[in-house]
Amino acid sequence: MSEKHLKEAFISNLNGTSLLEISLGLSVAPLCLLCRGLLLILYYLHYGKRLNSRKYSLLLDFFVLVSPLLFSCTVLSPVTFFTPTIIAAFCAGIFSKIYSQRKHETSVPFRQMVKHFQETYLDPEYIPAITVFRVYVNVLTSISILAVDFPQYPRRYAKAETYGTGLMDLGVGAFIFANALVCPEVRQKSYVTQPKFPNLARQIFSVWPLIFLGVGRLLSVKSIEYHEHTSEYGVHWNFFFTLAFVRLAASLLLAIFPKNKSWIVALNLAVLYQLILNTTSLKMFILHGSDGRDTRVGFLNANREGLLSVFGYLAIYMASVQVGLCLHKCRNSVKGWIEAACFLLLTVFVLFVFLCMLQAYVDPVSRRMANLSYCVWVVAHCLTFFICFVVTDLMLVFTKLLVKGSSVPCCWSVVKPPNTSTKHATEASPVGGEGKLLHVCLISAINKNQLLFFLLANVMTGAVNILIDTIHSKAAFTLCVLHLYMFFNCLIMHLLHAKNIVLKFW
């Protein structure tokens, strides 16, 4: 077999892993974020100043926020419980040290501190968990698209061939979910009335970079005979095309239906698509082609997975719009966000029960078809992931209240109650707040240029695969390559952010 066919076989005919293992793997990211925040607060407690060095902040962010993810999905994957358990124990140790060394003026009973914490007001203009969720989806995707070509990346984490729940199967849907959370329809204030169809025209224009990137990827892959998994999207289709068409279709639906009813549209779309799969020959067509022999003759046959899975991804997008609208309701207190997290947790429980029923009586999860089970699974796991970040932020807010003057980038700012004379004046930080720390935060840096980060990761993945025989690499070499690859991507984002450069021209 040629090297191209070897690499294609290496990522084909896989069956995924369990829902529990994916949940455990995803818990690493929120724990890393918590660890970074606690370390910064401990630094302030010891030295009486914030870590303002760009160089050291970048290194801290990379080795605490990114590096553990690389280890957990490669050499530490055989012991799935190990990484989150160790990080959680480390976080508990740091918090214990902070709590025991807090200043005397905050030495009040723990129960009273919890009560004060629940009554604390947060900046309602910024929800850090949304930013962190979107960035980490991008980071995890960037790690996986290269790591999957190395033997140290477990085959069970890669995309399943037909049915199954691999980590990378979730990543595709999570990318759609993350984009919908901040779509214009969600960010637009409810009291602002704008014509819907001119807004739709703007959306049509805004997707041209995705079409351009999709065409560019298609031409580059075909010209250099790069290895590709045909049953993923088809012969000519790719994820950039899917994302563009989903955004266009969603904008049209949101121009027709009320956006606060988008969950009804999502449910109807996903259920109708599943009914068609089960009652017609559409499922057999997607899996085996029009002649039952996996033919790829003709545009529809050649790209059937990519074209027809758009319906499932569109349902995920519409469901995420509803989630985004729910999250952007003004909740400016800790108590309000605790109640919101509990409501989301109840929603997750219902979705997982529904998923178990679907898998038992309707159809197993299939990313290839983007069926109803896949849609429910993606929404449930994305909500779980998001809740973890909300809980992490609340824990950091509580710790910041123990150490007056401390700050954590990409974390909620504590503000004065709205009935006070100075609106949104910070309590936990001096004048200027935590916004001054944004220039030394890797999460903020990636957030400013997310599409560029994803594009750069794709280009570098191709370059590494051309230059290196990935499937015969040793563990030490694999870790070095992955760390260099991610550090270079992060460094570029960091430098652009330091110079306040946003490469968005559409």
VEXDREN-2710 file (C-alpha; in Angstrom, 1 decimal):
% VEXDREN-2710
k/r/px/py/pz
1/MET/0.0/0.0/0.0
2/SER/1.1/3.6/-0.7
3/GLU/1.6/6.0/2.2
4/LYS/-1.6/7.8/1.2
5/HIS/-3.6/4.5/1.4
6/LEU/-2.0/3.5/4.7
7/LYS/-3.0/6.8/6.3
8/GLU/-6.5/6.5/4.9
9/ALA/-6.8/3.0/6.3
10/PHE/-5.4/4.3/9.6
11/ILE/-8.4/6.6/10.1
12/SER/-11.1/4.4/8.6
13/ASN/-13.5/1.7/9.9
14/LEU/-13.5/2.8/13.5
15/ASN/-16.3/2.5/16.1
16/GLY/-15.8/5.3/18.6
17/THR/-15.8/5.1/22.4
18/SER/-18.2/5.3/25.4
19/LEU/-20.1/8.5/26.4
20/LEU/-18.5/8.2/29.9
21/GLU/-15.0/8.3/28.5
22/ILE/-15.7/11.4/26.4
23/SER/-17.2/13.1/29.4
24/LEU/-14.1/12.4/31.4
25/GLY/-11.8/13.6/28.7
26/LEU/-13.8/16.8/28.3
27/SER/-13.5/17.5/32.0
28/VAL/-9.8/18.2/31.6
29/ALA/-10.3/21.5/29.9
30/PRO/-12.5/23.2/32.7
31/LEU/-10.1/21.8/35.3
32/CYS/-7.1/23.3/33.5
33/LEU/-8.9/26.7/33.4
34/LEU/-9.6/26.4/37.1
35/CYS/-6.0/25.5/37.8
36/ARG/-4.7/28.5/35.8
37/GLY/-7.0/30.9/37.7
38/LEU/-6.1/29.6/41.1
39/LEU/-2.4/29.8/40.3
40/LEU/-2.8/33.5/39.3
41/ILE/-4.7/34.2/42.5
42/LEU/-2.0/32.4/44.6
43/TYR/0.7/34.5/42.8
44/TYR/-1.1/37.7/43.7
45/LEU/-1.5/36.5/47.3
46/HIS/2.2/35.8/47.6
47/TYR/3.7/38.7/45.7
48/GLY/1.0/41.4/46.0
49/LYS/1.0/42.0/42.2
50/ARG/-0.4/40.5/39.1
51/LEU/1.5/38.5/36.5
52/ASN/1.8/41.1/33.8
53/SER/4.7/39.6/31.8
54/ARG/3.5/38.6/28.4
55/LYS/6.2/36.0/28.0
56/TYR/5.5/34.2/31.3
57/SER/1.8/34.5/30.9
58/LEU/2.0/32.8/27.5
59/LEU/4.1/30.0/28.9
60/LEU/1.8/29.6/31.9
61/ASP/-1.3/29.5/29.7
62/PHE/0.2/27.1/27.2
63/PHE/1.5/24.6/29.7
64/VAL/-1.6/24.8/32.0
65/LEU/-4.4/25.3/29.5
66/VAL/-3.1/23.4/26.4
67/SER/-0.4/20.9/27.3
68/PRO/-2.5/18.7/29.6
69/LEU/-5.0/18.2/26.7
70/LEU/-2.2/16.9/24.5
71/PHE/-1.1/14.4/27.1
72/SER/-4.6/13.3/28.0
73/CYS/-5.5/12.4/24.4
74/THR/-2.2/10.6/23.6
75/VAL/0.1/8.9/26.1
76/LEU/-2.3/9.2/29.1
77/SER/-5.4/8.0/27.2
78/PRO/-5.1/4.4/28.6
79/VAL/-5.7/5.9/32.1
80/THR/-8.6/8.2/31.4
81/PHE/-9.3/8.9/35.1
82/PHE/-5.7/9.8/35.8
83/THR/-5.4/13.3/34.3
84/PRO/-8.7/14.9/35.6
85/THR/-8.1/13.3/39.0
86/ILE/-4.6/14.7/39.3
87/ILE/-5.6/18.2/38.1
88/ALA/-8.6/18.3/40.5
89/ALA/-6.4/17.2/43.4
90/PHE/-3.9/19.9/42.5
91/CYS/-6.6/22.6/42.3
92/ALA/-8.0/21.5/45.7
93/GLY/-4.5/21.9/47.2
94/ILE/-4.1/25.4/45.7
95/PHE/-7.5/26.5/47.0
96/SER/-6.7/25.1/50.4
97/LYS/-3.5/27.1/50.5
98/ILE/-5.3/30.3/49.4
99/TYR/-8.1/29.8/51.9
100/SER/-5.7/29.3/54.8
101/GLN/-3.5/32.3/53.9
102/ARG/-6.3/34.8/53.0
103/LYS/-6.1/38.2/54.5
104/HIS/-7.4/38.8/58.0
105/GLU/-10.2/41.2/57.0
106/THR/-11.8/38.3/55.0
107/SER/-11.6/35.9/57.9
108/VAL/-15.3/35.3/58.4
109/PRO/-17.2/32.1/58.8
110/PHE/-17.3/30.0/55.7
111/ARG/-21.1/29.9/55.7
112/GLN/-21.3/33.7/55.8
113/MET/-18.8/33.8/52.9
114/VAL/-21.0/31.5/50.8
115/LYS/-24.0/33.7/51.5
116/HIS/-22.1/36.8/50.5
117/PHE/-20.9/35.0/47.4
118/GLN/-24.5/34.1/46.3
119/GLU/-25.5/37.8/46.6
120/THR/-22.5/38.9/44.5
121/TYR/-23.3/40.8/41.3
122/LEU/-21.5/40.0/38.1
123/ASP/-20.9/42.0/35.0
124/PRO/-24.0/41.2/32.8
125/GLU/-22.3/42.5/29.6
126/TYR/-19.9/39.6/29.3
127/ILE/-20.3/35.9/29.7
128/PRO/-16.8/34.4/29.9
129/ALA/-18.0/30.8/29.7
130/ILE/-19.2/31.3/26.1
131/THR/-15.8/32.7/25.0
132/VAL/-13.9/29.9/26.8
133/PHE/-16.3/27.2/25.4
134/ARG/-15.8/28.4/21.8
135/VAL/-12.0/28.7/22.2
136/TYR/-11.6/25.2/23.8
137/VAL/-13.7/23.7/21.0
138/ASN/-11.3/25.2/18.5
139/VAL/-8.2/24.1/20.5
140/LEU/-9.5/20.5/21.0
141/THR/-10.3/20.4/17.3
142/SER/-6.9/21.7/16.3
143/ILE/-5.2/19.1/18.5
144/SER/-7.2/16.2/17.2
145/ILE/-6.9/16.9/13.5
146/LEU/-3.2/16.4/13.7
147/ALA/-3.0/13.9/16.6
148/VAL/-5.3/11.5/14.9
149/ASP/-2.6/10.8/12.3
150/PHE/-0.2/9.5/15.1
151/PRO/-0.5/6.0/16.7
152/GLN/-0.5/7.5/20.2
153/TYR/-4.0/9.0/19.5
154/PRO/-6.4/6.2/20.4
155/ARG/-8.4/4.9/17.4
156/ARG/-11.5/5.0/19.6
157/TYR/-11.3/8.8/19.8
158/ALA/-11.2/9.2/16.0
159/LYS/-14.4/9.6/13.9
160/ALA/-16.5/6.5/13.7
161/GLU/-17.1/5.0/10.2
162/THR/-20.9/4.7/10.4
163/TYR/-22.2/4.4/14.0
164/GLY/-20.4/5.3/17.2
165/THR/-19.4/8.2/19.4
166/GLY/-15.8/9.2/18.9
167/LEU/-14.3/12.4/20.4
168/MET/-13.8/13.8/16.9
169/ASP/-17.4/13.0/16.0
170/LEU/-18.4/15.3/18.8
171/GLY/-16.0/18.0/17.7
172/VAL/-17.7/18.5/14.4
173/GLY/-21.1/19.1/16.0
174/ALA/-19.6/21.2/18.8
175/PHE/-18.0/23.5/16.2
176/ILE/-21.5/24.1/14.8
177/PHE/-23.0/24.6/18.3
178/ALA/-20.2/27.1/19.2
179/ASN/-20.7/29.2/16.1
180/ALA/-24.5/29.5/16.7
181/LEU/-24.0/30.7/20.3
182/VAL/-22.7/34.0/19.0
183/CYS/-24.6/34.3/15.7
184/PRO/-26.0/37.8/14.9
185/GLU/-29.5/36.7/15.7
186/VAL/-28.4/35.8/19.2
187/ARG/-26.3/38.9/19.8
188/GLN/-28.9/41.3/18.5
189/LYS/-30.9/42.8/21.4
190/SER/-34.5/41.7/21.6
191/TYR/-35.7/45.3/21.8
192/VAL/-33.8/46.2/18.6
193/THR/-36.2/45.7/15.6
194/GLN/-34.4/45.4/12.3
195/PRO/-35.7/44.2/9.0
196/LYS/-35.1/40.5/8.8
197/PHE/-34.4/40.0/5.1
198/PRO/-31.7/42.7/4.8
199/ASN/-30.1/41.0/7.7
200/LEU/-30.3/37.7/5.8
201/ALA/-28.5/39.4/2.8
202/ARG/-25.7/40.4/5.1
203/GLN/-25.4/36.8/6.3
204/ILE/-25.2/35.6/2.7
205/PHE/-22.3/37.9/2.1
206/SER/-20.6/37.0/5.4
207/VAL/-20.1/33.3/4.5
208/TRP/-18.0/33.9/1.4
209/PRO/-14.7/33.3/3.3
210/LEU/-16.0/29.8/4.3
211/ILE/-16.9/29.1/0.6
212/PHE/-13.4/30.4/-0.4
213/LEU/-11.7/28.2/2.3
214/GLY/-13.7/25.2/1.2
215/VAL/-12.7/25.6/-2.4
216/GLY/-9.1/26.2/-1.4
217/ARG/-9.0/23.1/0.7
218/LEU/-10.6/21.0/-2.1
219/LEU/-8.1/22.2/-4.7
220/SER/-5.1/21.8/-2.4
221/VAL/-6.1/18.3/-1.2
222/LYS/-6.7/17.1/-4.8
223/SER/-3.6/18.7/-6.2
224/ILE/-1.1/17.1/-3.8
225/GLU/-3.1/13.8/-3.4
226/TYR/-3.4/14.3/0.3
227/HIS/-5.0/11.4/2.2
228/GLU/-8.7/11.9/3.0
229/HIS/-11.5/9.9/4.5
230/THR/-14.1/9.9/1.7
231/SER/-17.0/8.6/3.7
232/GLU/-16.7/11.6/6.1
233/TYR/-18.1/14.2/3.8
234/GLY/-17.7/12.8/0.3
235/VAL/-15.3/13.3/-2.6
236/HIS/-15.6/17.1/-3.1
237/TRP/-17.4/18.3/0.1
238/ASN/-15.7/19.4/3.3
239/PHE/-16.5/21.0/6.7
240/PHE/-16.1/24.6/5.4
241/PHE/-18.9/24.0/2.9
242/THR/-21.1/22.4/5.6
243/LEU/-20.6/25.4/7.9
244/ALA/-21.4/27.9/5.2
245/PHE/-24.6/26.1/4.1
246/VAL/-25.8/25.6/7.6
247/ARG/-25.3/29.3/8.4
248/LEU/-27.2/30.3/5.2
249/ALA/-30.1/27.9/5.9
250/ALA/-30.3/29.0/9.5
251/SER/-30.4/32.7/8.6
252/LEU/-33.3/31.9/6.2
253/LEU/-35.2/29.9/8.9
254/LEU/-34.6/32.7/11.5
255/ALA/-35.9/35.3/9.1
256/ILE/-39.1/33.2/8.7
257/PHE/-39.7/31.9/12.2
258/PRO/-39.4/33.7/15.6
259/LYS/-35.9/33.2/16.9
260/ASN/-37.2/32.4/20.4
261/LYS/-39.0/29.4/18.9
262/SER/-35.8/28.0/17.3
263/TRP/-35.8/24.9/19.5
264/ILE/-39.2/23.9/18.0
265/VAL/-37.7/24.3/14.5
266/ALA/-34.7/22.3/15.5
267/LEU/-36.8/19.5/17.0
268/ASN/-39.1/19.3/14.0
269/LEU/-36.2/19.3/11.6
270/ALA/-34.3/16.6/13.4
271/VAL/-37.4/14.4/13.9
272/LEU/-38.6/14.8/10.3
273/TYR/-35.1/14.0/9.0
274/GLN/-35.0/10.8/11.2
275/LEU/-38.4/9.7/10.0
276/ILE/-37.3/10.1/6.4
277/LEU/-34.2/8.0/7.1
278/ASN/-36.2/5.3/8.7
279/THR/-39.2/5.1/6.3
280/THR/-37.4/5.6/2.9
281/SER/-34.3/4.3/1.2
282/LEU/-32.4/7.5/2.1
283/LYS/-30.3/5.8/4.8
284/MET/-29.2/3.0/2.4
285/PHE/-28.4/5.7/-0.1
286/ILE/-26.1/7.6/2.3
287/LEU/-24.4/4.5/3.5
288/HIS/-24.1/2.5/0.2
289/GLY/-24.8/4.8/-2.7
290/SER/-27.6/4.7/-5.3
291/ASP/-26.6/1.2/-6.5
292/GLY/-25.8/-0.3/-3.1
293/ARG/-22.1/-0.7/-4.0
294/ASP/-20.8/2.6/-2.5
295/THR/-20.7/4.2/-5.9
296/ARG/-19.3/7.7/-6.2
297/VAL/-20.5/8.5/-9.8
298/GLY/-22.3/11.8/-10.1
299/PHE/-22.1/14.8/-7.7
300/LEU/-24.9/13.7/-5.4
301/ASN/-23.5/10.2/-5.1
302/ALA/-20.0/11.5/-4.6
303/ASN/-20.9/13.9/-1.8
304/ARG/-24.0/12.3/-0.3
305/GLU/-22.7/12.3/3.3
306/GLY/-21.8/16.0/3.2
307/LEU/-24.9/17.2/1.4
308/LEU/-27.5/15.2/3.5
309/SER/-25.9/15.6/6.9
310/VAL/-26.5/19.4/6.5
311/PHE/-30.1/18.7/7.8
312/GLY/-28.8/17.3/11.1
313/TYR/-26.2/20.0/11.6
314/LEU/-28.8/22.7/10.9
315/ALA/-31.0/21.2/13.7
316/ILE/-27.9/21.5/16.0
317/TYR/-27.4/25.1/14.9
318/MET/-31.0/26.0/15.6
319/ALA/-31.0/24.3/19.0
320/SER/-27.8/26.3/19.9
321/VAL/-29.5/29.5/18.9
322/GLN/-32.1/28.8/21.5
323/VAL/-29.4/28.1/24.1
324/GLY/-27.6/31.3/23.2
325/LEU/-30.8/33.4/23.6
326/CYS/-31.3/31.7/27.0
327/LEU/-27.8/32.5/28.1
328/HIS/-27.9/36.2/27.0
329/LYS/-30.9/36.9/29.3
330/CYS/-29.6/39.4/31.9
331/ARG/-28.5/37.3/34.9
332/ASN/-26.3/39.7/36.9
333/SER/-25.9/37.7/40.1
334/VAL/-24.2/34.5/41.2
335/LYS/-27.5/33.2/42.5
336/GLY/-29.0/33.7/39.1
337/TRP/-26.3/31.8/37.3
338/ILE/-26.4/29.0/39.8
339/GLU/-30.2/28.7/39.0
340/ALA/-29.4/28.8/35.2
341/ALA/-26.7/26.1/35.6
342/CYS/-29.2/23.9/37.5
343/PHE/-31.8/24.4/34.7
344/LEU/-29.2/23.5/32.1
345/LEU/-28.2/20.4/34.1
346/LEU/-31.8/19.3/34.2
347/THR/-32.0/19.8/30.4
348/VAL/-28.9/17.7/30.0
349/PHE/-30.4/14.9/32.1
350/VAL/-33.5/14.8/30.0
351/LEU/-31.5/14.8/26.8
352/PHE/-29.4/11.9/27.9
353/VAL/-32.5/9.9/28.9
354/PHE/-33.9/10.7/25.4
355/LEU/-30.6/9.7/23.8
356/CYS/-30.6/6.3/25.6
357/MET/-34.2/5.7/24.3
358/LEU/-33.2/6.7/20.8
359/GLN/-30.2/4.4/20.7
360/ALA/-32.2/1.5/22.0
361/TYR/-35.3/1.8/19.9
362/VAL/-34.6/4.1/16.9
363/ASP/-31.1/4.5/15.6
364/PRO/-27.6/4.6/17.2
365/VAL/-25.5/7.8/17.0
366/SER/-24.2/8.4/13.5
367/ARG/-22.1/11.4/12.6
368/ARG/-22.0/10.3/9.0
369/MET/-25.8/10.8/8.7
370/ALA/-26.1/13.4/11.4
371/ASN/-29.2/11.6/12.6
372/LEU/-31.5/12.5/15.5
373/SER/-29.4/10.5/18.0
374/TYR/-26.3/12.4/16.9
375/CYS/-28.1/15.8/17.2
376/VAL/-29.3/15.0/20.8
377/TRP/-25.9/13.7/21.8
378/VAL/-24.1/16.8/20.5
379/VAL/-26.4/19.2/22.2
380/ALA/-26.3/17.2/25.5
381/HIS/-22.5/17.0/25.6
382/CYS/-22.0/20.6/24.5
383/LEU/-24.4/21.8/27.3
384/THR/-22.5/19.6/29.8
385/PHE/-19.2/21.1/28.6
386/PHE/-20.6/24.6/28.9
387/ILE/-22.0/24.0/32.4
388/CYS/-18.5/22.9/33.5
389/PHE/-17.1/26.3/32.4
390/VAL/-19.9/28.2/34.2
391/VAL/-19.1/26.3/37.4
392/THR/-15.4/26.9/37.0
393/ASP/-16.0/30.7/36.6
394/LEU/-18.2/30.7/39.7
395/MET/-15.5/28.9/41.7
396/LEU/-12.9/31.5/40.6
397/VAL/-15.3/34.4/41.5
398/PHE/-15.6/32.9/45.0
399/THR/-11.8/32.6/45.3
400/LYS/-11.3/36.1/44.1
401/LEU/-13.6/37.3/46.9
402/LEU/-11.2/35.8/49.4
403/VAL/-8.2/37.7/47.9
404/LYS/-9.2/41.3/47.3
405/GLY/-7.5/42.8/44.3
406/SER/-6.8/39.6/42.6
407/SER/-7.9/39.1/39.0
408/VAL/-8.2/36.3/36.4
409/PRO/-8.4/36.9/32.7
410/CYS/-11.6/35.7/30.9
411/CYS/-13.4/35.4/34.2
412/TRP/-16.4/37.3/35.5
413/SER/-15.8/40.7/37.0
414/VAL/-17.5/41.4/40.3
415/VAL/-19.6/44.6/40.1
416/LYS/-21.6/46.7/42.5
417/PRO/-25.3/46.2/42.7
418/PRO/-27.3/48.1/40.1
419/ASN/-29.0/50.3/42.6
420/THR/-25.7/51.9/43.7
421/SER/-24.6/55.2/42.4
422/THR/-21.5/53.9/40.5
423/LYS/-22.9/51.4/38.1
424/HIS/-20.6/48.5/37.2
425/ALA/-17.8/49.7/39.4
426/THR/-15.6/46.8/40.4
427/GLU/-15.2/45.5/43.9
428/ALA/-12.7/42.8/43.5
429/SER/-10.2/44.7/41.4
430/PRO/-9.0/48.3/41.3
431/VAL/-10.2/50.9/38.7
432/GLY/-9.7/49.5/35.2
433/GLY/-10.9/46.0/36.2
434/GLU/-9.7/42.8/34.7
435/GLY/-9.9/44.1/31.2
436/LYS/-6.2/45.2/31.5
437/LEU/-5.3/41.5/31.8
438/LEU/-6.8/40.6/28.5
439/HIS/-3.6/41.4/26.6
440/VAL/-1.8/38.5/28.4
441/CYS/-4.5/35.9/28.1
442/LEU/-4.1/33.1/25.5
443/ILE/-7.9/32.5/25.5
444/SER/-8.6/36.1/24.5
445/ALA/-5.8/35.9/21.9
446/ILE/-7.4/32.9/20.2
447/ASN/-10.9/34.3/20.5
448/LYS/-10.0/37.4/18.5
449/ASN/-8.9/35.3/15.5
450/GLN/-10.7/32.0/15.8
451/LEU/-11.1/31.3/12.1
452/LEU/-7.5/32.2/11.4
453/PHE/-6.4/29.8/14.3
454/PHE/-8.5/27.0/12.8
455/LEU/-7.2/27.7/9.2
456/LEU/-3.6/27.8/10.5
457/ALA/-4.1/24.5/12.3
458/ASN/-5.4/22.9/9.0
459/VAL/-2.4/24.2/7.0
460/MET/0.1/23.1/9.6
461/THR/-1.6/19.7/9.8
462/GLY/-1.1/19.2/6.1
463/ALA/2.5/20.4/6.3
464/VAL/3.4/18.0/9.1
465/ASN/1.7/15.0/7.3
466/ILE/3.7/15.8/4.1
467/LEU/7.0/16.1/6.0
468/ILE/6.7/13.3/8.6
469/ASP/5.8/9.7/8.5
470/THR/3.2/10.1/11.3
471/ILE/1.8/6.6/11.6
472/HIS/5.3/5.1/12.6
473/SER/6.3/7.9/15.0
474/LYS/7.4/7.1/18.6
475/ALA/5.7/8.6/21.6
476/ALA/8.4/11.1/22.6
477/PHE/8.6/12.4/19.0
478/THR/4.9/12.6/18.7
479/LEU/4.6/14.7/21.9
480/CYS/7.4/17.0/20.7
481/VAL/5.7/17.5/17.3
482/LEU/2.3/18.2/18.8
483/HIS/3.6/20.6/21.4
484/LEU/5.6/22.5/18.7
485/TYR/2.6/22.6/16.4
486/MET/0.2/23.9/19.1
487/PHE/2.8/26.3/20.6
488/PHE/3.4/27.9/17.2
489/ASN/-0.3/28.3/16.6
490/CYS/-0.8/29.9/20.0
491/LEU/2.3/32.1/19.6
492/ILE/0.9/33.6/16.3
493/MET/-2.4/34.3/18.0
494/HIS/-0.6/35.8/21.0
495/LEU/1.5/38.1/18.8
496/LEU/-1.5/39.3/16.8
497/HIS/-3.4/40.0/20.0
498/ALA/-0.5/41.9/21.5
499/LYS/-0.6/44.2/18.5
500/ASN/-4.4/44.3/18.5
501/ILE/-4.6/42.8/15.0
502/VAL/-7.9/41.1/14.0
503/LEU/-7.7/39.5/10.6
504/LYS/-11.3/39.7/9.7
505/PHE/-12.2/41.6/6.5
506/TRP/-15.7/40.4/5.7
END
